[in-house]
Amino acid sequence: MLYSTGRAAVWLVEPALIYVTLAYPSGYLTRRIQRIIATTAWVIVVVGFLPMTLLEKRFPTQSIWGTCGSACPDNVFALNGGIDNPLATTALPMVLEVVVITLFASVIAATWNRLRRGSLLMRRTLVPVLATLLLRYAAYVLYLLLRRSGVSSDVLIPIGLVIALALPVSALGFLVGQLWWRMHTARALEDLTMELHDADPADDTLRRLLAEAVQDPSLQLCCAGDADVPWRDGLGRPAQLPGTTAGRCVVELPDAQNPTAVMVLDEAFRDQTHFVRAVGACAFAALDRRRLTSALQSTVDDLAASRARLVGAADSERRRIQRDLHDGLQQRLVMLRIALGLAAESADGPCGASGPTFAELGTEVEAIIDELRMMTRTIYPSLLTDAGVAEALNAATLRAPLPVSVSAENLSRYPVEVESAVYFCCLEALQNALKHASGAQQVSIRIRDDGWLHFEVSDDGCGFLPAERPHGAGLANMRDRIEVVGGRFSVHSAQGGGTTVTGAIPVAVSDQADQPG
């Protein structure tokens, strides 16, 4: 029973070994011809050789796996002690041997073709394994031919020994090939990761590093373009991806759903998908890191410029306040001091002396107080703190020379910095409309809250072309005010179509609750 089970079981070794050979080193049958050969091997064993155990009284005495000769036990699986029909005992085994020889020849041809077409990395990995397996298959074919021709066992035993010993040697070859592959890919990915730090995708450096990592000088790196030019090479020139029949392999980075770049390699790399994707992941990480670094640097530059503009605007505002106090209130207070002196002299002098009356002085004091209130209102209106942005804008537009409508929808109270940003931006936009929107008949201010605090200041004036007119300090200050609280700001205008200034600031429920007292 043990002998018969062993002789039948060894037939399962060959299709398993064929599968491993064709699938090495990835473990997958990547080509159609490989799947056909592997499936055929299993069909031959299951349909051909295993049923033979039910027909033959004795297994062939000249065997790679047994040297018992005439002393070999009978086949315990044979039906009714075996069949003596020559068709079953001679012709059928001969046909199966021819099929096996053809199968081995196809494995050798497919492996050699794979070795010939493979990349340098693949050839180095396959050679230690396939050299041994090819020798084994060639020896196996020779063994079957010589055994069928009836040569003596003295000739067959050394050949059978070579075939048997080729199995552990092949296993060692698998191990050596895998170790070499792992060491090389680890070293290649390590070197690539280190050198990608300074690689620039705008030139040929990145493509060269990737080509060195996979050892394919023909590698092309194409980055995603726009609708007119979908793909561009490393130098920015339009690139065309090859078709599936062009003998090239296309690997998308990072995936097929949203590729930002592709690598175009030799077709041989279809069997090295994992390694190529690992190299591609390194390339994608380098591209993404460079993009994020550039975006971060741009943000830092914008922030530095915004801070400089805010500091400049604050200094300018302080100078304006100083100038208004010096040229306005200070002069009027000096005049008031003189008038008080004259009034005092008139009070102490002879009757009928001319001079300002105390009623006139009271009127002057009231005018100075009104001017002081107006100045403080332009610095920060108390109505904005007390009643909110809508009421403050309504009050600010009462003395405008044009009709100004203010509409508010679903407003609440917001942090001081948010309300002041919206108020002063709307006020600045209103002043710009009054100064520059020639022909304007009205100005409208709309504010609403839908999770974002939106504001819009629009006029029906002459408008302008934004591309032809650079933005001045006023627009820059408005943009800085809105962006410093995390908002968005934009200006839309057209020749003869008026101007619209819009902005939006995110406001959370917690922010609305944190309203000024």
C-alpha positions as a printed NumPy array, in Angstrom:
array([[  0.   ,   0.   ,   0.   ],
       [  2.792,   2.428,   0.877],
       [  4.687,   1.649,  -2.332],
       [  1.59 ,   1.992,  -4.546],
       [  0.532,   5.218,  -2.824],
       [  4.005,   6.697,  -3.283],
       [  4.218,   5.707,  -6.986],
       [  0.804,   7.282,  -7.654],
       [  1.532,  10.397,  -5.585],
       [  4.772,  11.27 ,  -7.41 ],
       [  2.689,  12.069, -10.482],
       [  1.388,  15.089,  -8.576],
       [  4.928,  16.471,  -8.206],
       [  5.364,  17.398, -11.87 ],
       [  2.298,  19.679, -12.385],
       [  3.023,  21.382,  -9.065],
       [  6.648,  21.943, -10.106],
       [  5.548,  23.208, -13.517],
       [  3.204,  25.718, -11.863],
       [  5.941,  26.955,  -9.512],
       [  8.381,  27.258, -12.413],
       [  6.022,  29.297, -14.573],
       [  4.849,  31.479, -11.686],
       [  8.3  ,  32.232, -10.273],
       [  9.166,  34.702,  -8.743],
       [  5.848,  36.56 ,  -8.351],
       [  3.755,  33.458,  -7.568],
       [  1.193,  34.352, -10.245],
       [  0.642,  33.11 , -13.769],
       [  0.652,  36.454, -15.568],
       [  0.379,  35.229, -19.172],
       [ -2.234,  33.209, -20.978],
       [  0.241,  30.627, -22.321],
       [  1.456,  29.981, -18.77 ],
       [ -2.075,  29.302, -17.541],
       [ -2.706,  26.964, -20.49 ],
       [  0.457,  24.936, -19.818],
       [ -0.19 ,  24.69 , -16.06 ],
       [ -3.8  ,  23.645, -16.577],
       [ -2.782,  21.083, -19.191],
       [ -0.286,  19.543, -16.764],
       [ -2.962,  18.98 , -14.146],
       [ -5.409,  17.615, -16.697],
       [ -2.82 ,  15.098, -17.941],
       [ -2.203,  13.816, -14.42 ],
       [ -5.841,  13.717, -13.32 ],
       [ -7.283,  12.329, -16.577],
       [ -4.311,  10.281, -17.799],
       [ -1.895,   9.037, -15.16 ],
       [ -4.112,   8.639, -12.118],
       [ -6.618,   6.418, -13.965],
       [ -3.638,   4.307, -15.071],
       [ -3.289,   3.147, -11.463],
       [ -6.573,   1.29 , -11.937],
       [ -5.363,  -0.541, -15.077],
       [ -1.743,  -1.547, -14.529],
       [ -0.967,  -4.652, -12.467],
       [  2.558,  -3.417, -11.846],
       [  4.108,   0.016, -12.118],
       [  7.004,   0.401, -14.6  ],
       [ 10.031,  -1.18 , -12.978],
       [ 12.491,   1.344, -14.371],
       [ 11.523,   4.362, -12.287],
       [ 13.194,   7.5  , -11.033],
       [ 11.663,   6.952,  -7.605],
       [ 12.258,   3.249,  -7.142],
       [ 15.112,   0.834,  -7.909],
       [ 13.49 ,  -2.357,  -6.639],
       [ 13.433,  -3.839, -10.131],
       [ 11.692,  -7.251, -10.371],
       [ 11.146,  -7.242,  -6.596],
       [  8.77 ,  -4.259,  -6.717],
       [  5.344,  -4.934,  -5.142],
       [  2.215,  -5.179,  -7.226],
       [ -0.146,  -2.226,  -7.687],
       [ -2.777,  -2.586,  -4.982],
       [ -5.084,  -0.126,  -6.776],
       [ -5.401,  -2.26 ,  -9.927],
       [ -8.956,  -3.371, -10.674],
       [ -9.362,  -7.159, -10.676],
       [ -5.603,  -7.55 , -10.403],
       [ -4.922,  -5.447, -13.509],
       [ -5.797,  -5.585, -17.198],
       [ -3.711,  -7.531, -19.694],
       [ -5.007,  -5.626, -22.711],
       [ -1.925,  -4.315, -24.62 ],
       [ -3.865,  -1.17 , -25.532],
       [ -4.195,  -0.299, -21.859],
       [ -0.781,  -1.487, -20.694],
       [  1.43 ,  -0.443, -23.613],
       [ -0.185,   1.923, -26.095],
       [ -1.825,   4.229, -23.545],
       [  1.364,   4.73 , -21.467],
       [  3.246,   5.421, -24.698],
       [  0.739,   8.098, -25.675],
       [  0.941,   9.64 , -22.21 ],
       [  4.729,   9.71 , -22.394],
       [  4.583,  11.505, -25.731],
       [  2.154,  14.024, -24.202],
       [  4.477,  14.492, -21.207],
       [  7.484,  15.038, -23.485],
       [  5.485,  17.643, -25.428],
       [  4.43 ,  19.282, -22.158],
       [  8.024,  19.456, -20.891],
       [  9.138,  20.873, -24.219],
       [  6.474,  23.577, -24.006],
       [  7.588,  24.442, -20.452],
       [ 11.197,  24.707, -21.651],
       [ 10.131,  26.89 , -24.612],
       [  7.935,  29.169, -22.485],
       [ 10.648,  29.523, -19.849],
       [ 13.348,  30.249, -22.398],
       [ 11.147,  32.838, -24.099],
       [ 10.439,  34.438, -20.753],
       [ 14.139,  34.481, -19.934],
       [ 14.955,  35.968, -23.331],
       [ 12.312,  38.692, -23.112],
       [ 12.767,  39.452, -19.429],
       [ 14.52 ,  42.454, -17.992],
       [ 18.026,  42.259, -16.615],
       [ 16.637,  41.969, -13.084],
       [ 14.323,  39.142, -14.095],
       [ 17.058,  37.226, -15.884],
       [ 19.338,  37.417, -12.869],
       [ 16.535,  36.129, -10.65 ],
       [ 15.429,  33.34 , -12.979],
       [ 18.824,  31.933, -13.987],
       [ 19.667,  30.056, -10.749],
       [ 16.217,  28.424, -10.735],
       [ 15.564,  27.839, -14.384],
       [ 18.99 ,  26.495, -15.187],
       [ 18.407,  23.6  , -12.805],
       [ 14.804,  23.061, -13.915],
       [ 15.683,  23.112, -17.596],
       [ 18.376,  20.527, -16.938],
       [ 15.851,  18.389, -15.056],
       [ 13.22 ,  18.607, -17.807],
       [ 15.788,  17.792, -20.478],
       [ 17.014,  14.797, -18.427],
       [ 13.417,  13.688, -17.868],
       [ 12.67 ,  13.704, -21.601],
       [ 15.871,  11.765, -22.256],
       [ 14.955,   9.271, -19.506],
       [ 11.517,   8.575, -20.991],
       [ 12.941,   8.108, -24.493],
       [ 15.694,   5.749, -23.338],
       [ 13.341,   3.743, -21.135],
       [ 10.939,   3.323, -24.034],
       [ 13.806,   2.185, -26.246],
       [ 14.629,  -0.535, -23.688],
       [ 18.147,   0.432, -22.572],
       [ 19.586,  -1.159, -19.473],
       [ 19.069,   0.151, -15.986],
       [ 22.781,   0.942, -15.727],
       [ 22.152,   3.822, -18.134],
       [ 18.821,   4.933, -16.659],
       [ 19.802,   4.987, -12.996],
       [ 22.362,   7.864, -13.306],
       [ 19.888,   9.901, -15.358],
       [ 17.134,   9.208, -12.798],
       [ 19.505,  10.257, -10.038],
       [ 20.095,  13.568, -11.814],
       [ 16.323,  14.086, -12.129],
       [ 15.728,  13.276,  -8.445],
       [ 18.59 ,  15.422,  -7.155],
       [ 17.426,  18.3  ,  -9.33 ],
       [ 14.447,  18.77 ,  -7.013],
       [ 16.368,  19.836,  -3.863],
       [ 18.831,  21.74 ,  -6.035],
       [ 15.888,  23.553,  -7.636],
       [ 14.506,  24.342,  -4.188],
       [ 17.891,  25.823,  -3.284],
       [ 17.819,  27.779,  -6.552],
       [ 14.38 ,  29.162,  -5.642],
       [ 15.774,  30.299,  -2.292],
       [ 18.898,  31.875,  -3.81 ],
       [ 16.857,  33.66 ,  -6.47 ],
       [ 14.374,  35.005,  -3.921],
       [ 17.137,  36.18 ,  -1.59 ],
       [ 18.931,  37.882,  -4.448],
       [ 15.686,  39.5  ,  -5.622],
       [ 14.793,  40.729,  -2.141],
       [ 18.272,  42.123,  -1.52 ],
       [ 18.387,  43.87 ,  -4.865],
       [ 14.899,  45.406,  -4.603],
       [ 15.584,  46.567,  -1.045],
       [ 18.879,  48.116,  -2.102],
       [ 17.334,  49.681,  -5.219],
       [ 14.421,  51.175,  -3.253],
       [ 16.761,  52.435,  -0.539],
       [ 19.071,  54.144,  -3.059],
       [ 16.105,  55.53 ,  -4.967],
       [ 14.505,  56.951,  -1.815],
       [ 17.74 ,  58.664,  -0.783],
       [ 18.423,  60.154,  -4.215],
       [ 14.821,  61.249,  -4.825],
       [ 15.234,  63.864,  -2.098],
       [ 16.898,  66.283,  -4.511],
       [ 15.314,  65.061,  -7.756],
       [ 13.372,  67.599,  -9.78 ],
       [ 10.466,  66.252, -11.857],
       [ 10.794,  69.274, -14.134],
       [ 14.012,  67.9  , -15.616],
       [ 15.295,  64.429, -16.512],
       [ 16.761,  63.596, -13.09 ],
       [ 13.707,  61.794, -11.738],
       [ 13.283,  59.709, -14.894],
       [ 16.96 ,  58.752, -14.816],
       [ 16.774,  57.639, -11.168],
       [ 13.714,  55.493, -11.846],
       [ 15.382,  53.956, -14.909],
       [ 18.453,  53.078, -12.821],
       [ 16.287,  51.537, -10.087],
       [ 14.517,  49.144, -12.462],
       [ 17.524,  48.907, -14.824],
       [ 15.49 ,  49.883, -17.88 ],
       [ 17.126,  52.751, -19.826],
       [ 14.029,  53.054, -22.028],
       [ 11.8  ,  54.069, -19.082],
       [  9.632,  57.131, -19.699],
       [  7.961,  59.249, -17.003],
       [  4.861,  61.177, -18.037],
       [  2.979,  63.589, -15.782],
       [ -0.704,  64.435, -16.053],
       [ -1.402,  67.547, -18.12 ],
       [ -4.665,  69.26 , -18.976],
       [ -7.645,  68.642, -21.228],
       [ -5.757,  69.674, -24.369],
       [ -2.555,  67.749, -23.569],
       [ -3.394,  64.837, -21.218],
       [  0.222,  63.757, -20.673],
       [  3.595,  65.52 , -20.729],
       [  7.113,  64.15 , -20.366],
       [  9.71 ,  65.34 , -17.848],
       [ 10.643,  68.295, -20.059],
       [  7.037,  69.461, -20.422],
       [  6.598,  68.248, -23.977],
       [  3.363,  66.5  , -25.048],
       [  3.612,  62.716, -24.693],
       [  1.513,  59.89 , -26.107],
       [  0.995,  56.735, -24.05 ],
       [  1.602,  53.496, -25.988],
       [ -1.175,  51.014, -26.697],
       [ -1.432,  47.544, -25.218],
       [  0.126,  45.969, -28.315],
       [  3.116,  48.289, -28.583],
       [  5.472,  46.063, -26.575],
       [  5.46 ,  48.481, -23.646],
       [  4.15 ,  48.317, -20.083],
       [  2.299,  51.295, -18.552],
       [  2.191,  51.641, -14.755],
       [ -0.009,  54.399, -13.347],
       [  0.887,  56.401, -10.243],
       [ -0.571,  56.17 ,  -7.695],
       [ -3.489,  54.101,  -8.99 ],
       [ -5.83 ,  53.661, -11.927],
       [ -8.599,  55.824, -10.421],
       [ -6.756,  59.128, -10.3  ],
       [ -3.328,  58.836, -11.937],
       [ -1.055,  61.853, -11.597],
       [  1.826,  60.279, -13.516],
       [  2.658,  57.093, -15.423],
       [  5.797,  55.097, -16.055],
       [  6.223,  53.525, -19.478],
       [  8.582,  50.528, -19.383],
       [  9.584,  47.547, -21.429],
       [  6.914,  44.858, -21.754],
       [  9.097,  42.489, -19.738],
       [  8.108,  44.329, -16.555],
       [  4.57 ,  42.971, -16.747],
       [  5.888,  40.08 , -14.615],
       [  7.375,  42.454, -12.02 ],
       [  4.239,  44.343, -11.054],
       [  4.936,  44.566,  -7.314],
       [  8.472,  45.856,  -7.699],
       [  7.503,  48.381, -10.377],
       [  4.59 ,  49.626,  -8.275],
       [  6.92 ,  49.996,  -5.284],
       [  9.284,  52.09 ,  -7.414],
       [  6.295,  54.057,  -8.656],
       [  5.118,  54.654,  -5.098],
       [  8.534,  56.163,  -4.288],
       [  8.282,  58.384,  -7.351],
       [  4.743,  59.442,  -6.442],
       [  5.84 ,  60.213,  -2.88 ],
       [  8.655,  62.378,  -4.246],
       [  6.304,  64.219,  -6.6  ],
       [  3.709,  64.694,  -3.868],
       [  6.314,  65.856,  -1.354],
       [  7.658,  68.408,  -3.815],
       [  4.132,  69.626,  -4.581],
       [  3.278,  69.975,  -0.884],
       [  6.589,  71.71 ,  -0.184],
       [  5.961,  74.162,  -3.006],
       [  2.408,  74.806,  -1.789],
       [  3.648,  75.29 ,   1.777],
       [  6.364,  77.692,   0.64 ],
       [  3.82 ,  79.624,  -1.404],
       [  1.534,  79.811,   1.626],
       [  4.401,  81.014,   3.822],
       [  5.313,  83.674,   1.256],
       [  1.688,  84.805,   1.016],
       [  1.45 ,  84.92 ,   4.806],
       [  4.637,  86.97 ,   5.08 ],
       [  3.406,  89.385,   2.409],
       [ -0.007,  89.579,   4.088],
       [  1.581,  90.374,   7.448],
       [  3.745,  93.04 ,   5.858],
       [  0.691,  94.604,   4.235],
       [ -1.246,  94.486,   7.506],
       [  1.618,  96.144,   9.37 ],
       [  1.855,  98.779,   6.667],
       [ -1.896,  99.339,   6.743],
       [ -1.826,  99.691,  10.542],
       [  1.021, 102.219,  10.333],
       [ -0.811, 104.125,   7.616],
       [ -3.967, 104.149,   9.719],
       [ -2.06 , 105.479,  12.72 ],
       [ -0.533, 108.222,  10.576],
       [ -4.   , 109.145,   9.274],
       [ -5.393, 109.348,  12.8  ],
       [ -2.432, 111.481,  13.872],
       [ -2.889, 113.758,  10.864],
       [ -6.648, 114.11 ,  11.454],
       [ -6.111, 114.918,  15.114],
       [ -3.366, 117.433,  14.312],
       [ -4.993, 119.122,  11.346],
       [ -8.574, 118.923,  12.557],
       [ -9.355, 118.693,  16.225],
       [ -6.071, 120.173,  17.429],
       [ -6.484, 123.304,  15.275],
       [-10.082, 123.724,  16.332],
       [ -9.156, 123.313,  19.989],
       [ -6.468, 125.987,  19.573],
       [ -9.02 , 128.289,  18.008],
       [-11.41 , 127.471,  20.874],
       [ -8.69 , 128.383,  23.357],
       [ -8.213, 131.732,  21.642],
       [-11.951, 132.324,  21.527],
       [-12.2  , 131.604,  25.244],
       [ -9.486, 134.143,  25.894],
       [-11.304, 136.752,  23.858],
       [-14.549, 135.919,  25.646],
       [-12.846, 136.349,  28.991],
       [-11.452, 139.729,  27.952],
       [-14.866, 140.803,  26.741],
       [-16.416, 139.831,  30.04 ],
       [-13.85 , 141.901,  31.999],
       [-13.744, 144.82 ,  29.543],
       [-15.988, 147.865,  29.069],
       [-19.587, 147.39 ,  28.067],
       [-20.212, 146.834,  24.427],
       [-16.762, 145.264,  23.769],
       [-17.038, 142.973,  20.794],
       [-16.065, 139.256,  21.104],
       [-17.481, 135.743,  20.829],
       [-20.441, 135.015,  23.039],
       [-20.643, 131.962,  25.231],
       [-23.493, 130.635,  23.065],
       [-21.192, 130.718,  20.062],
       [-18.507, 128.943,  22.049],
       [-21.025, 126.248,  23.025],
       [-21.894, 125.697,  19.39 ],
       [-18.223, 125.334,  18.543],
       [-17.711, 122.82 ,  21.346],
       [-20.659, 120.763,  20.055],
       [-19.17 , 120.779,  16.545],
       [-15.845, 119.554,  17.906],
       [-17.641, 116.793,  19.81 ],
       [-19.474, 115.719,  16.645],
       [-16.21 , 115.641,  14.716],
       [-14.597, 113.575,  17.467],
       [-17.507, 111.131,  17.35 ],
       [-17.198, 110.867,  13.587],
       [-13.493, 110.126,  13.885],
       [-13.992, 107.432,  16.513],
       [-16.736, 105.93 ,  14.365],
       [-14.283, 105.531,  11.48 ],
       [-11.729, 103.913,  13.793],
       [-14.159, 101.39 ,  15.289],
       [-17.849, 102.237,  15.507],
       [-19.482, 101.592,  18.842],
       [-22.652, 100.522,  17.007],
       [-20.74 ,  97.561,  15.554],
       [-19.951,  96.358,  19.075],
       [-23.449,  97.037,  20.404],
       [-25.782,  95.99 ,  17.569],
       [-23.768,  93.995,  15.032],
       [-22.528,  94.363,  11.495],
       [-25.885,  94.969,   9.779],
       [-26.871,  97.914,  12.006],
       [-23.383,  99.397,  11.781],
       [-23.482,  99.303,   7.982],
       [-26.953, 100.845,   7.935],
       [-25.667, 103.748,  10.011],
       [-22.518, 104.131,   7.888],
       [-24.482, 104.408,   4.649],
       [-26.924, 107.132,   5.785],
       [-24.733, 109.99 ,   4.538],
       [-23.66 , 108.276,   1.276],
       [-24.19 , 110.43 ,  -1.861],
       [-25.795, 107.45 ,  -3.673],
       [-28.725, 105.284,  -2.606],
       [-27.317, 102.298,  -0.691],
       [-29.425,  99.316,   0.308],
       [-28.344,  96.967,   3.086],
       [-30.016,  93.554,   3.403],
       [-29.233,  90.934,   6.03 ],
       [-30.45 ,  87.34 ,   6.2  ],
       [-30.233,  84.918,   9.109],
       [-27.531,  86.92 ,  10.877],
       [-26.402,  86.366,  14.435],
       [-23.556,  87.774,  16.472],
       [-20.022,  86.718,  15.667],
       [-16.548,  87.1  ,  17.112],
       [-15.155,  90.626,  17.03 ],
       [-12.541,  89.823,  14.395],
       [-15.176,  88.352,  12.048],
       [-17.613,  91.259,  12.401],
       [-14.883,  93.879,  12.005],
       [-13.486,  92.112,   8.928],
       [-16.909,  92.071,   7.23 ],
       [-17.758,  95.626,   8.286],
       [-14.536,  97.276,   7.134],
       [-14.404,  95.27 ,   3.901],
       [-17.956,  96.312,   3.025],
       [-17.129,  99.913,   3.978],
       [-13.973,  99.873,   1.841],
       [-15.886,  98.372,  -1.098],
       [-18.592, 101.04 ,  -0.699],
       [-16.008, 103.827,  -0.693],
       [-14.377, 102.354,  -3.82 ],
       [-17.76 , 102.279,  -5.549],
       [-18.455, 105.891,  -4.609],
       [-15.042, 107.012,  -5.857],
       [-14.504, 104.938,  -8.994],
       [-17.87 , 103.589, -10.204],
       [-18.716, 106.461, -12.519],
       [-22.297, 106.408, -13.732],
       [-23.464, 104.254, -10.814],
       [-27.058, 104.85 ,  -9.702],
       [-27.128, 102.635,  -6.629],
       [-25.05 , 100.32 ,  -4.455],
       [-26.333,  97.225,  -2.677],
       [-24.848,  95.382,   0.304],
       [-26.103,  91.865,   1.049],
       [-25.053,  89.718,   4.012],
       [-26.267,  86.21 ,   4.84 ],
       [-25.305,  83.27 ,   7.027],
       [-25.597,  79.648,   5.822],
       [-22.736,  78.198,   7.833],
       [-20.478,  80.703,   6.07 ],
       [-20.913,  84.425,   6.592],
       [-21.266,  85.729,   3.019],
       [-21.152,  89.385,   2.046],
       [-21.544,  91.057,  -1.33 ],
       [-21.136,  94.709,  -2.327],
       [-22.254,  95.451,  -5.896],
       [-22.766,  98.583,  -7.978],
       [-24.17 ,  99.293, -11.437],
       [-21.341, 101.568, -12.507],
       [-18.954, 101.466, -15.465],
       [-16.97 ,  98.488, -14.192],
       [-13.453,  97.556, -15.302],
       [-11.378,  94.678, -16.647],
       [ -9.522,  93.094, -13.678],
       [ -6.788,  91.72 , -15.942],
       [ -5.94 ,  95.216, -17.216],
       [ -6.079,  97.051, -13.893],
       [ -3.759,  95.941, -11.071],
       [ -5.347,  95.691,  -7.651],
       [ -4.445,  98.554,  -5.357],
       [ -3.758,  98.7  ,  -1.639],
       [ -7.476,  98.855,  -0.823],
       [ -8.3  ,  95.509,  -2.422],
       [ -5.148,  93.958,  -0.943],
       [ -6.16 ,  95.134,   2.532],
       [ -9.665,  93.725,   2.09 ],
       [ -8.274,  90.385,   0.936],
       [ -5.882,  90.277,   3.897],
       [ -8.673,  91.055,   6.362],
       [-10.813,  88.206,   5.076],
       [ -8.049,  85.621,   4.643],
       [ -6.609,  86.266,   8.113],
       [ -9.892,  84.924,   9.593],
       [ -9.893,  81.923,   7.24 ],
       [-12.227,  83.326,   4.592],
       [-12.324,  83.747,   0.806],
       [-12.348,  87.031,  -1.112],
       [-12.914,  87.848,  -4.774],
       [-13.688,  90.744,  -7.098],
       [-15.798,  90.365, -10.252],
       [-16.188,  93.128, -12.79 ],
       [-16.769,  93.679, -16.482],
       [-16.568,  96.708, -18.712],
       [-19.976,  98.379, -18.471],
       [-21.321,  95.651, -16.183],
       [-20.607,  97.035, -12.74 ],
       [-18.43 ,  95.602,  -9.994],
       [-19.174,  93.018,  -7.326],
       [-16.988,  92.397,  -4.286],
       [-17.73 ,  89.126,  -2.497],
       [-16.343,  87.34 ,   0.518],
       [-17.16 ,  84.4  ,   2.749],
       [-15.961,  83.5  ,   6.246],
       [-16.62 ,  80.118,   7.894],
       [-18.598,  80.55 ,  11.119],
       [-19.28 ,  77.623,  13.447],
       [-22.018,  77.465,  16.046],
       [-19.421,  77.784,  18.771],
       [-18.081,  80.921,  17.121],
       [-21.568,  82.436,  16.99 ],
       [-22.033,  81.697,  20.645],
       [-18.764,  83.489,  21.432],
       [-20.223,  86.867,  20.512],
       [-19.05 ,  90.17 ,  21.914],
       [-20.747,  91.472,  25.034]])
